[in-house]
């Protein structure tokens, strides 16, 4: 064992990345907590359009890292990409702030600002998120046993930001007066600036490897002229324009759904037709595709948080405590609060099970089961409740607790599973498939949220009719439940396929 691998404690760089990521998530989730409320109450979009936009936005948020990660690996390095991405996101928030200030007086300008603001957020996230996540791993030498714990600590940073963002942004922006939403964007933007400043101040000194060499620097053979400010600004502007167009086009034509479906059919065909891959490699790739397929349903149900579940929190949940009305956006802090509370328990529990700790496919099936039970709980809460009558907060709180238990079973293992099982030749393509599955899940979330039964409206999905909220929540119960049962049944076969050599 090397000296480094028995080292105790964590490098200071981890705490720098923790804080940078915490403020970035503060910005991202703070803004997301009021997004559909802003769309429906200020911009006066109907719920169907707002839901679809929400799905398009989040879907692209998971696709943009494919470009941001690629550019960083080849040309820019992680540090430059994080700072640039952060600045672009902050500009996005400030553009949304202007949108929130002008929607009343100049609706046309504010529409343009709205699409531009979200396009900037998508682009910035694409450069920020994959790069900060990979830097965490680079702080440690290959095979260092502290890496897992480092990612757990980092995940806490994500969720501290994810809890405080909706809380503060809700406090200043979700006041009942639509003109106040802009303050949430402004506060989000300030959070993002703090993140960039922290990273800029400390990355050189602390984000270093065990030999003291700076991490995230420009790759050795990257052409120098790519760093001139003119090229950077021009390149980013083009990228932003690309994402604004992709976002706008999806709002109009819904093409992402078909594009993502095509990726899911096309890419496996390409990989499976490669004669150089042996049977066991193909089996492992098969496991990745199957897992990605199930993950789509998980995120499709989970990410209702910022859409239909926010409509539900706003209109159907009794938030009035007599002395204070709980802002709708605060419900979006619950998931992160529960992550911070439950994560230590899950870590302890898996450790306690020792050799009996279930394998990844089984844990993922368990995650889907918790998801399904969360919806069963809330469906029970709204059963036979007349339209217009508000239900207790306990239903949303309990549901988020169950959803978080599901997230902790499923989410942390995905990336490492893909890493472990990919044949070297296809490792980036398969990592891209993992992100594509997340994007697909988020797109599905928007599509399904648009089926929210408003008033007396009846909606349907694949022949399943929804007349009220109970029917709507039961859709997710069935969807996650069926996915969970199928994955439980497949899990021992998948385990064998994973171990094939
Ligand atoms: N909440 C986590 C984050 O923001 C994970 C979200 C996800 O993987 N879909 O990073």
Boltz pocket constraint, residues with backbone or C-beta under 6 A from the ligand:
constraints:
  - pocket:
      binder: B
      contacts: [[A, 25], [A, 158], [A, 162], [A, 299], [A, 411], [A, 438]]
      max_distance: 6.0
